[in-house]
Amino acid sequence: MNGTDTRLGLVYSVTAYSLWGLMPLYWGLLVSVPAIEVTAHRILWCAVFLGGLVVLRGRLPAILAIVCQPRLVATLALTATLISVSWVTNVWAVGAERLVQASLGYYIAPLISVAIGVFILGEKISTVRRIAVALACVAVLTQATVLRQFPFVALALGLSFAFYGYFRKTMNVRPLDGVFVEALVLLPIAGSLILFWGVMGMGTFGTRDITIDFLLILCGPMTAVPLLFFSAGARRVRLSTLGFLHYIAPSITLLVATLIFSESFTLIHVVTFGCVWAALFLLVLEGAPAWFRNARAAQKKFVSLPPVSKPPE
């Protein structure tokens, strides 16, 4: 990465976050299927889809190298558990009409990442960031006390997403390789559940409607494609830019929840989201000067490059 944002990288990144934001519309088509069963099929078909890509891109030697490192596999098993928690919760939130909470969870994920830096890594943070984390705590407590409904969906998604990002950053593994190994780790459990449900006559696949079967199979590409867009974009834009683009997904999800699924957005939600948005605004405000300085420096560097000479005719 050369310190600049390419146009193609921005297109890839915006596409990934937009697809993630719109994903609840797809899970809404599978609302008749239990969330745990959808997640099991999501793991199965994601492993199949990514396995094909791994073979086509010649990544099998890299996968074998990862599998031969027990410590790395153990860490990927942990991240696989975290991402499966996120997947189950996300799918369940659609059927349970808790999509607004899901959106809140992805909004507070960066703030939880800040808290991880403080309490786990012992990082020293500015007063602005302390205020931001405090506002996030106020948002959670407000929902828990006023609505008398503990926002476990928001916390489950926020915590799993933040810790997933934290552990994945500690590993020098390509996104495609990492996600494929994560799917392989979860595959025995997912496959066993699908087989058990099928034998006991409790499963959905192959028993109801061919459309549902097709949608369950399509869970694999639906899971993998946004990730591939994201990984392609992440190599072409700066991390600070990805931080700004992150909020596209929960913003779209919130619009889907209120405008399409008609979930309520009360005054308490306004207060809750207001606290989180204020916290995020503080983080953006704190990081904006450095972001603009880097952008100007990159632009000056680009302008100062010598013109490309034409080849002799």
Residue pairs with C-beta under 8 A, 6 or more apart in sequence:
1 235
1 236
1 237
1 238
3 238
3 294
3 297
3 298
3 301
4 238
4 298
4 302
5 236
5 237
5 238
5 241
6 236
6 237
8 236
9 232
9 233
9 234
9 235
9 236
9 237
10 233
10 236
10 237
10 241
10 245
11 233
12 229
12 230
12 232
12 233
12 236
13 229
13 230
13 233
13 234
13 236
13 237
13 241
13 242
13 245
14 233
14 245
14 248
15 226
15 229
15 233
16 226
16 227
16 229
16 230
16 233
17 230
17 245
17 246
17 248
17 249
17 252
18 248
18 249
18 252
19 225
19 226
19 229
20 226
20 249
21 248
21 249
21 250
21 251
21 252
21 253
21 256
22 252
22 256
23 90
23 222
23 226
23 253
24 90
24 93
24 94
24 99
24 102
24 253
24 256
24 257
24 261
25 256
25 260
26 215
26 222
27 38
27 90
27 91
27 94
27 95
28 94
28 261
29 215
30 38
30 91
30 212
30 215
30 216
31 94
31 95
32 204
32 212
33 204
33 212
33 216
34 204
35 88
35 89
35 91
35 92
35 95
36 88
36 193
37 193
37 194
37 197
37 203
37 204
37 205
38 91
38 216
38 219
39 84
39 87
39 88
39 91
39 190
40 189
40 190
40 191
40 193
40 194
41 190
41 194
41 205
41 216
41 217
41 219
42 87
42 91
42 219
42 220
42 222
42 223
43 84
43 87
43 183
43 186
43 187
43 189
43 190
44 187
44 190
44 191
44 194
44 220
45 216
45 217
45 218
45 219
45 220
45 221
45 223
46 179
46 183
46 219
46 220
46 223
46 224
47 180
47 183
47 184
47 186
47 187
47 220
48 220
49 220
49 221
49 223
49 224
50 176
50 179
50 180
50 183
50 220
50 224
51 180
53 59
53 176
53 180
53 224
53 228
54 60
54 63
54 176
54 177
54 180
57 176
59 174
59 176
59 177
59 180
62 174
62 177
63 177
63 180
63 181
66 72
66 73
66 76
66 173
66 177
66 178
66 181
67 73
67 181
72 171
72 173
73 181
73 185
75 167
75 170
75 171
76 171
76 173
76 178
76 181
76 182
76 185
77 182
77 185
78 167
79 164
79 167
79 168
79 178
79 182
80 181
80 182
80 183
80 185
80 186
82 160
82 163
82 164
82 167
83 160
83 164
83 182
84 186
85 156
85 160
86 156
86 157
86 160
86 161
86 164
87 223
89 102
89 105
89 153
89 156
89 157
89 160
90 102
90 157
92 98
92 153
93 99
93 101
93 102
93 153
93 157
94 261
96 153
97 261
97 263
98 153
98 263
99 253
99 256
99 257
99 261
99 263
100 254
100 257
100 258
100 263
100 264
100 265
100 269
101 143
101 151
101 153
101 154
102 153
102 154
102 157
102 253
102 257
103 250
103 251
103 253
103 254
103 257
104 139
104 143
104 151
104 154
104 158
104 250
104 272
104 273
104 276
105 151
105 153
105 154
105 155
105 156
105 157
105 158
105 161
105 250
106 157
106 158
106 161
106 249
106 250
106 253
107 158
107 247
107 250
107 273
107 276
107 277
107 280
108 136
108 139
108 140
108 154
108 158
108 276
109 157
109 158
109 161
109 162
109 165
110 162
110 243
110 246
110 280
110 283
111 132
111 133
111 136
111 158
111 276
111 279
111 280
111 283
112 136
112 158
112 159
112 162
113 162
113 165
113 166
114 125
114 129
114 132
114 133
114 283
115 133
116 162
116 163
116 166
117 123
117 125
118 124
118 125
118 133
120 166
126 286
128 282
128 283
128 285
128 286
129 282
129 283
129 286
131 279
131 282
132 279
132 280
132 282
132 283
133 279
135 275
135 276
135 278
135 279
135 282
136 275
136 276
136 279
138 275
139 271
139 272
139 273
139 275
139 276
139 279
140 151
140 154
140 155
142 268
142 271
142 272
142 275
143 149
143 150
143 151
143 154
143 268
143 272
144 150
144 151
146 268
147 268
168 178
171 178
173 181
174 231
175 227
175 228
175 230
175 231
175 234
176 228
176 231
179 224
179 227
194 203
194 205
196 202
197 203
197 204
197 205
198 205
198 206
201 207
204 212
204 216
205 212
205 213
205 216
206 213
233 242
234 242
237 245
238 294
240 287
240 290
240 291
240 294
241 291
243 287
244 284
244 291
247 280
254 273
257 263
257 265
258 265
